[in-house]
Amino acid sequence: MNKIKIGCIIQARMDSTRLPRKVLKKIVGKPLLGLLVDRLKPSKHIDEIIIATTINKKDQEIVDFCIENNIKYFRGSEEDVLDRYYQCAKQFNVDVIIRVTGDDPLIDYRVIDRVVKEFLRLYPCVDLVANDIPFTYPVGLNTHVLSFQALKRANEESVEMIDREHVVDYIINNPDKFKVKSIHLGTDYSSERWTLDYEEDYEFIKRVFGALYKENECFSMYDILKFLDKNPEVRNINKHLKYDYRYKIIKPAIEGGILTTNSDKLAEKARIYSLHGLSKDAWKRYSKEEKRHIKLFIQDTNIT
């Protein structure tokens, strides 16, 4: 059996409406995209790192950055990100794709390795493993690991623009067609915002790198949490900003596996209860309305 080639494909472009040129903004003297790539390199599972940018002439700057730093790159559709991923994976003969976005320079290779390890444990009986349906990791550590076959099928079948803009949505929202697994933390850190969309996010990320980078260039998720607990004013820099949770369908996908979810907090509590169960003491902490919602959720999704 040939070795499975695992490629980490990072989608990145310059023409962001909310924070233009964000992926090449500098922190600790380096472009954020370069810092992101450096934070991926210690991974035990990544065979190749590829920047997937667009054919827009504005993204020539990203191409120049890749050439200067000996990073592989691909140029594809600006709007059809799903096809960009598919064509990139096809060109580089990638069997398993790790999807990361250029918006997430605080990505932790340890988190990625955990998601990849779970994917490889289940493969080929799984199409996608994710750590953000729903979030328990901080927003900005989003990791999707999927097979080339699943990516190819999604690219061939999906027609809605939202599904083509967001690479894995079609896979996640069609559990009758794809086997999806989600991994979660025991503690919910989903209120932590570590992604880059606005100027406040940039200031937050700059403070984190400024505090931790010198001692350990690949500081971990837990290093960041420890720093924020000691410096709550940093956490407050972008705490007011909201993240767009897109996954709308709530259906079981595979046994022992995953539920996609909407952004309703009650639905998240229902998911936690139905997947993991709750002790009597934990159950008592829910309000009457929350308990009703959880019971309806379990009935609707046939979870026992």
Secondary structure, DSSP 4 states (H G I P E B T S, - for coil): -PPPPEEEEEE--S--SSSTTGGG-EETTEEHHHHHHHHHTT-SS-SEEEEEEESSGGGHHHHHHHHHTT-EEEEE-SS-HHHHHHHHHHHTT-SEEEEEETT-TT--HHHHHHHHHHHHHHTTS-SEEESBTTB-SPBT---EEEEHHHHHHHHHH--SHHHHHSTTHHHHT-TTT--EEE---SS--TT-B---SSHHHHHHHHHHHHHHTTT-TT--HHHHHHHHHH-HHHHTTSTT-----------B-STT--B---S-HHHHHHHHHHHH---HHHHHTS-HHHHHHHHHHHHHHT--
